[in-house]
């Protein structure tokens, strides 16, 4: 069976972009057709300045929203990255295979480092090396597929390169994964800046629909979305990014086609109204289930406990094999344990 791994970082409240671009597909497709693991990658949240209490709060919220979106612990594995030591064990080995140049070519690092330099600051070393930890997240589980948005494809390509290099140098150890992307709304854009993605770490609140936004808040944000010059409703990502973004969102919410939907509308107002209502209806069952799960904190904790156990059991053989392959001695067993075996 195909093994799928994907993660979500608790650096902000989850958005419509997270749901339409990833979470819904995980629930509706990936957990049913594959051996699927979904991870809240909380260690990645430490690569930038952060409030520890907020990271904990967002990690729990992300877990609850993943379950509310339809992930079923009986069908897939849901867990926290920091609960499984194999991620960091493997990350160091992969750092010994990766190069400084590869890390500095990563687009997200270059962009964030440039912004910090303009402010007179600097970035943490972990921001430079976190793509290696991401590679460890994937390779530890022998994942065949990694569902990602466009902005993460480069990191999966790095993962592939590191897996191939390790296998060539030290013997076949890792499965070489491939990135997969949904056909519609793989990258939902910011409603106020349709040339930028709808990121959960973004400060532009009016352009972001959060999964827990009240219906009236959703409607207000969508109705105030930036469109384009002219009046015709056309699907043109390059020339009409604002309208194209609304059509992508509407198509993803209704199961339609953005080009076909464009022909239905003769005004931006009608398009915005229908898009707003479609988003409200898509989020309604997620919000209802989230409220129910918030009333059952013990259940969520049990899901994470069992998920970590399953993930640990899955990752440990591969990581132990990598340690042996690269030249490290296995730990010496206690005398009583040796006698028992």
TAWORA-V722875 format. One record per run of one state. SS is the DSSP state (H for helix, E for strand, - for the rest). FROM is the first residue (numbers start at 1). TO is the last residue. If there is no record, write none. Layout:
[[SS	FROM	TO] [SS	FROM	TO]]
This chain:
[[-	1	2] [E	3	8] [-	9	14] [E	15	15] [H	16	33] [-	34	34] [E	35	40] [-	41	41] [H	42	47] [-	48	51] [H	52	68] [-	69	75] [E	76	80] [H	81	83] [-	84	85] [H	86	95] [-	96	99] [H	100	104] [-	105	106] [H	107	118] [-	119	124] [H	125	139] [-	140	144] [E	145	147] [-	148	149] [H	150	170] [-	171	177] [E	178	180] [-	181	188] [E	189	189] [-	190	196] [E	197	197] [-	198	204] [H	205	207] [-	208	209] [E	210	210] [-	211	214] [H	215	223] [-	224	240] [H	241	254] [-	255	257] [H	258	262] [-	263	267] [H	268	294] [-	295	296] [H	297	326] [-	327	334] [H	335	340] [-	341	341]]
